[in-house]
Amino acid sequence: MRVPLATAVATAMTTSLLEPGRVAREFEALRFYEPLARAGDASRVFMLPPKDVPIAEGELVSLWVDDIEIKRRELRFTSPFTPLNPAAAPLFARLKRNGIAHAEHWCHGDRPRPTLMALHGFAADMPWLNDRALDLRSLYRAGHDVMFFTFPHHGPRAESLLPFRGHGLFGNGLLHFNEVTLQAVQDLRVLIDHLRSRGVERIGATGISLGGYTAALLASVDDRLDYCIPIVPGVSPIDAFLDWQPTGMLLSRLMRSQNIDLAGMRGLVAVHNPLSYESPMAGERVLIIGGVGDLVTRAHHVELLHRHWPGSAMHWFAGTHLMHLGREDYLKRMRAHIERWSAL
């Protein structure tokens, strides 16, 4: 699984760097983020969205699980995000589809209920897939609402005529990768504002892979989350890219061309790394789940995140990034964690 994933990422990155002089300009623009990451001040990086962002809501066809109706709503709004780095602004202005944020809300509709924000992995934005992976219909049946967020450049946010889901995430370079990750956090904060305005008091976040990374980042910069459950999160993207092939060869070559070492390269994308910020969330509210045989996000990623939240709980399953053996064990532990921090 790692080889096709790495090939897709490397292909997308390569196409973004073919323009003459693009590599030098890209690395020069990336240096903008290094002092911000080093300062560790989330308020300088993750801007609060405007109040009362208009959100359009539409009914979707309900799902039926046994005799339970799952009521579904589509949420859409114009992302209020403005790139932090001015060098990224021209490209953002051209990406019209990515500028419209989307979410699917499984909402009982009778009263405000505890809500779990489910964040998908790279190229895995389909709500049904994340429902199956995390058995979220059982959570809905137990009385919770669920919100599926669409990450930038996925699903309806993907620009037209691209070869695979999520292509634009890496296909526009690392400068853009930095900015769309910041955009995802701001769009999620718009949705938190929306839930709060509806009277929802308990909100948590979970996700697999990229979704786990984003959930951990959101919990590191926003104090309104009540709990966080990152699953196989890759919290050091540069190390992961170097570990995979052919992304490792491509990135190594780019680093040599710009005379930059590993520590320096990490610093260029650390602006959206959850490890860069002192989290407002107490460690006991975090449950981190990792795979013993995961070669996509290796064990040290999970352990780094565990140290980021002293007192956080860890659960290891005997499996890989996609094959989660013993999944029922961690789903049971997830449900207990959600119930504990949703009931206060």
C-alpha positions in Angstrom: 0.0 0.0 0.0 2.9 2.4 0.8 4.4 2.2 -2.7 1.2 3.2 -4.6 0.6 6.0 -2.1 4.1 7.2 -2.3 4.0 7.0 -6.1 0.8 9.1 -6.2 2.3 11.7 -3.9 5.6 11.8 -5.8 3.8 12.2 -9.1 1.7 15.0 -7.8 4.8 16.8 -6.3 6.8 16.3 -9.5 4.2 17.9 -11.8 4.1 20.9 -9.5 7.9 21.5 -9.8 8.4 21.2 -13.6 8.2 24.9 -14.2 11.7 26.4 -14.6 12.9 28.1 -11.4 9.9 26.8 -9.4 12.0 24.8 -6.9 14.0 27.7 -5.8 11.0 30.0 -5.5 9.1 27.2 -3.6 11.9 26.8 -1.0 12.3 30.6 -0.6 8.5 30.9 0.1 8.7 28.0 2.6 11.2 29.8 4.7 8.4 32.2 5.7 7.0 29.5 8.0 10.1 28.5 9.9 10.2 31.4 12.5 6.4 31.0 13.0 6.8 27.3 13.8 9.7 28.0 16.1 7.8 30.6 18.0 5.0 28.1 18.8 2.3 30.7 19.0 -0.8 29.2 17.5 -2.7 32.5 17.5 -0.2 33.9 14.9 -0.8 31.0 12.5 -4.3 29.8 13.0 -6.6 32.8 12.5 -10.1 32.7 13.9 -12.7 32.7 11.2 -15.2 35.5 11.0 -18.3 35.2 13.1 -21.6 33.9 11.6 -20.1 32.5 8.3 -23.3 31.7 6.3 -23.8 27.9 5.9 -26.2 26.5 3.4 -27.9 23.3 4.6 -29.7 20.7 2.4 -31.4 17.4 3.2 -29.8 14.2 1.9 -31.5 10.8 1.6 -31.7 9.1 5.0 -29.9 5.9 5.8 -31.6 3.1 7.5 -29.8 0.7 9.9 -32.2 -2.0 11.1 -35.1 0.2 12.3 -33.0 3.3 13.0 -33.2 6.2 10.6 -29.9 8.2 10.1 -30.9 11.7 9.1 -28.3 13.3 6.9 -27.7 16.9 5.9 -25.2 18.5 3.6 -23.4 21.6 4.8 -21.7 24.1 2.4 -20.0 27.4 2.9 -17.5 29.7 1.3 -14.2 29.1 3.1 -13.2 32.4 4.7 -9.6 31.3 4.6 -6.9 33.8 3.4 -3.4 32.4 2.9 -1.0 33.2 5.7 1.8 33.5 3.2 1.2 36.1 0.5 3.1 33.9 -2.0 0.3 31.4 -1.9 -2.5 33.8 -2.5 -2.5 33.8 -6.4 -3.0 30.1 -6.6 -5.7 30.1 -4.0 -7.6 32.7 -5.9 -7.7 30.4 -9.0 -8.9 27.3 -7.1 -12.7 27.9 -7.1 -13.9 24.4 -6.1 -11.5 24.2 -3.2 -12.9 27.5 -1.9 -16.3 25.9 -1.1 -16.1 23.8 2.1 -18.3 20.7 2.5 -19.5 18.5 5.4 -22.1 15.8 5.9 -23.9 16.0 9.1 -25.7 13.0 10.7 -28.0 14.9 12.9 -30.9 13.6 14.9 -32.5 17.1 14.7 -34.5 16.9 17.9 -32.1 18.7 20.3 -28.4 19.5 20.6 -26.4 16.3 21.0 -22.8 15.5 21.6 -21.1 15.5 18.2 -18.0 13.7 16.8 -16.1 15.3 13.9 -14.8 12.6 11.7 -11.8 13.6 9.6 -10.8 11.4 6.6 -7.5 10.2 5.4 -5.7 11.1 2.1 -7.9 10.1 -0.9 -10.5 8.5 1.5 -13.1 11.2 1.8 -16.2 9.1 1.3 -18.4 9.2 4.4 -19.5 5.6 4.0 -15.9 4.5 4.0 -15.2 6.3 7.3 -18.5 5.1 8.8 -17.5 1.5 8.0 -13.9 1.9 9.3 -15.1 3.4 12.6 -18.6 2.0 13.0 -20.0 5.5 13.3 -23.6 4.4 12.8 -23.4 2.6 16.1 -22.4 5.9 17.7 -25.3 7.6 16.1 -27.6 4.8 17.3 -26.3 5.5 20.8 -27.5 9.1 20.6 -24.6 11.1 19.2 -24.4 13.2 16.1 -21.6 12.8 13.6 -20.1 15.3 11.2 -17.9 14.2 8.3 -15.6 17.0 7.1 -14.2 17.1 3.6 -10.5 18.0 3.6 -9.4 20.5 0.9 -8.9 19.0 -2.6 -11.1 16.0 -1.9 -14.6 15.1 -3.0 -16.5 18.2 -4.3 -13.5 20.4 -3.3 -11.3 18.8 -5.9 -10.6 20.8 -9.1 -11.8 19.3 -12.3 -9.9 16.7 -14.4 -7.4 15.6 -11.9 -6.1 11.9 -11.9 -7.0 10.9 -8.3 -8.7 12.1 -5.1 -6.5 14.5 -3.2 -4.2 15.2 -6.1 -4.2 19.0 -5.4 -3.1 18.5 -1.8 0.5 17.7 -3.0 0.1 18.6 -6.7 0.6 22.3 -6.0 3.8 22.0 -4.0 4.7 22.1 -0.3 3.9 25.8 0.0 0.3 24.9 -0.9 0.3 21.8 1.3 1.2 24.1 4.3 -1.6 26.5 3.5 -4.4 24.0 2.8 -3.7 22.4 6.1 -4.2 25.7 7.8 -7.3 26.2 5.7 -8.7 22.8 6.9 -8.3 23.9 10.5 -10.0 27.2 9.9 -12.9 25.5 8.1 -13.3 23.1 11.0 -13.5 26.0 13.4 -16.3 27.4 11.3 -18.1 24.1 11.8 -17.4 24.2 15.5 -18.9 27.7 15.6 -21.9 26.4 13.8 -22.4 23.5 16.3 -21.9 25.9 19.3 -24.5 28.2 17.8 -26.9 25.3 17.7 -26.4 24.6 21.4 -24.0 21.6 21.1 -21.8 21.5 24.2 -19.7 18.4 23.7 -17.5 18.1 20.5 -14.7 15.7 19.8 -12.5 14.9 16.8 -11.1 11.7 15.4 -9.6 10.6 12.1 -7.4 8.0 10.4 -4.0 8.9 8.9 -4.2 12.4 7.5 -7.5 12.7 9.4 -5.7 11.7 12.6 -3.0 14.2 12.0 -5.6 17.0 11.4 -7.6 16.0 14.5 -4.4 16.2 16.6 -3.6 19.6 15.1 -7.1 20.9 15.7 -6.9 19.7 19.4 -3.5 21.5 19.7 -4.8 24.9 18.7 -8.5 25.1 19.6 -9.6 24.8 23.2 -13.2 24.0 22.4 -12.7 20.3 21.7 -13.6 18.0 24.6 -11.6 15.0 23.4 -9.4 13.8 20.5 -8.8 10.3 19.1 -6.0 10.3 16.4 -5.7 7.0 14.6 -2.4 6.0 12.9 -1.4 9.8 12.6 1.7 10.7 10.7 2.9 13.6 12.8 6.2 14.1 11.0 5.3 14.4 7.3 8.9 15.0 6.1 10.2 11.8 7.8 7.3 9.9 6.3 8.0 11.2 2.8 11.7 10.3 3.2 10.8 6.9 4.4 8.5 6.1 1.5 9.7 5.5 -2.1 9.8 7.1 -4.6 9.0 10.2 -2.5 12.2 9.7 -0.5 14.4 9.9 -3.6 12.5 13.0 -4.9 12.6 14.9 -1.6 16.3 14.0 -1.0 17.2 15.3 -4.4 15.3 18.5 -3.8 16.9 19.0 -0.4 20.4 18.5 -1.9 19.6 21.0 -4.7 18.7 23.6 -2.0 21.5 22.7 0.4 19.0 22.0 3.2 19.4 19.3 5.9 16.7 17.1 7.5 16.2 19.5 10.5 15.8 22.4 8.2 13.4 20.6 6.0 11.2 19.6 9.0 11.2 23.3 10.0 9.7 24.4 6.6 6.5 22.4 7.2 6.4 22.4 11.0 3.9 25.3 11.0 1.1 22.8 10.9 2.6 20.1 13.0 0.7 19.5 16.2 4.1 19.0 18.0 4.9 22.7 17.4 2.3 24.0 19.8 1.5 23.6 23.5 -1.9 22.0 23.4 -4.8 23.4 25.5 -6.2 19.9 25.8 -5.4 17.8 28.9 -3.6 14.6 28.0 -6.3 12.4 29.7 -8.8 13.5 27.0 -6.6 12.1 24.2 -6.6 8.5 23.1 -4.0 7.7 20.4 -4.3 4.5 18.3 -1.4 3.0 16.4 -0.6 -0.1 14.4 2.3 -2.3 15.4 3.0 -3.2 11.8 2.2 0.2 10.2 4.9 1.0 7.6 3.2 4.2 6.4 3.1 6.0 9.7 5.6 4.1 11.8 5.4 3.6 15.6 7.6 6.6 16.4 5.0 9.0 15.0 2.5 7.7 17.5 5.0 7.8 20.3 5.9 11.4 19.5 2.3 12.4 19.8 1.9 10.5 23.1 4.8 12.6 24.5 3.1 15.7 23.2 0.1 14.9 25.5 1.5 13.7 28.9 -1.1 11.4 30.4 -2.7 10.5 27.1 -3.8 6.9 26.6 -2.4 4.7 23.9 -3.8 1.6 22.2 -1.8 -0.6 19.8 -3.5 -3.0 17.4 -1.7 -5.8 15.6 -2.0 -4.6 12.0 -0.9 -2.2 9.3 -2.0 1.2 8.1 -5.0 -0.3 6.3 -5.4 -3.8 7.9 -6.5 -3.1 11.5 -6.5 -6.5 13.1 -8.3 -6.4 16.4 -10.3 -3.4 15.3 -13.2 -4.3 17.6 -11.0 -3.8 20.6 -10.0 -0.3 19.8 -13.5 0.6 18.7 -14.8 -0.5 22.1 -12.1 1.6 23.7 -13.0 4.6 21.5 -16.7 4.4 22.4 -15.8 4.3 26.1 -13.6 7.3 25.7 -16.3 9.2 23.7 -18.9 8.4 26.3 -16.7 9.5 29.1 -15.9 12.9 27.7 -19.3 13.6 26.2 -21.3 13.0 29.3 -19.8 15.7 31.5 
